Every structure is written in C-alpha cells, then in structure tokens.
Amino acid sequence: FLFYASQLRPHKNVGTLLKAFRWLLDEGALSHRLVLTCSPSMSPRIQKQVQQLGLHDDVLFLVRLSEEELAACYRHAELSVNPTLSEGACPFTFTESLSVNTPVVMSRIPVTEEIIVDRQLQGEMLFDPYDWRDMARSIRHGIENRDHLLAMQQAAYATLARRSWQEVSGDTIHALDDAAGHGATQSLPHRRSA
C-alpha cells in the first residue's frame, strides 16, 4: 500500500492525491491500496470524491492510530507520499518514513527544498503538488525504483539524524539575526538588568 499520514485539511492536498492514485490504478501502474490517517467524515468533499472516483474499495481511512500503529503503517508501506501544499517545517513524513526504511515522495515546496538540497535527490523524490500527473509520475517512479530511492534518501536522512538540538537552535538564531538585519556574524545586543 501507499501511505499518507495526515489530518484532512485543505492544504494537505488529499484530493489531488486521490486523482493521481485513480489514474495510476486505471493505467495498471499499480495494484496497491492507499492508506490515509484521516477521517473522511471531516470532509464531505473528500467523501464525494472517493465515491465519484470509485475508490471506496481502494482507499482505507485509519483514524486515531497509536504511535506503534503509525510506525507499523510506515514500515509496511511500499512508499510514503506527502502531497502537501505548505508546511511550516520539513514534513515529518520524510524522517518518520525513512526511520523504518520506507522511501517517500513529496511535494516540491520551499521548505522541502531547504532541507533536501541535493538536486539529484530532489529530482528523484519531489513533485509539483498542483499537478496530479507529476504526482502520479513521481509515485510510479518511486515504486519502480524503490531500492535506489531508499538508498539515496537514507544518506540525506543520516545527515539530518546527526544534527543536534544545539545546531538546530544555532541555525534558528542565525536566521532570526538575518531577518532582524543583524547579519549572521553580529550578535544581538544584551539587555541590561533593571
């Protein structure tokens, strides 16, 4: 099965994923199910789309999963997919999926391009989240080249996994300094005690 761990919010882009998934089934490109961790009752639009696309037997909605169940879904998936339109930080899908050796394909959004800087890896795993055809192409490529994709992603994951909280907080302080116009080499003035 393909796996997308997400709540059902408009920016999570589930509708486009359903369209890409239907096309892949129709083309005979896959015989997988799609497992989502959201409740279709939260979106009448998604419920209607599942019915219109004839996906009621191919899409499984699992809700209120424990951490162990979530990890098991990631582990047993053929491929994780994250079609989100926006996130405040790199989607957890990348690290959660790779922590159990499951490759992932994701939206080409600024925050993923900030974290996944290798251009070749970006080409292998990122897709235009507004284009269901590009999403379908990326899913198909991920399935057909699963071992190759996983090997490439494991190298990026290993780099991320080595980062300490000190490095993360240092990067954050530098970014805040830059945003405040202080530059990365100049520190913020200290406040005097009253």
Secondary structure by P-SEA (a helix, b strand, c coil): cbbbbcccccccaaaaaaaaaaaaaaaccccbbbbbcccccccaaaaaaaaaacccccbbbbccccaaaaaaaaaaccbbbbbccccccccaaaaaaaaacccccccccaaaaaaaccaaaaaacccccccaaaaaaaaaaaaaaaaaaaaaaaaaaaaaaaccaaaaaaaaaaaaaaaacccccccccccccc
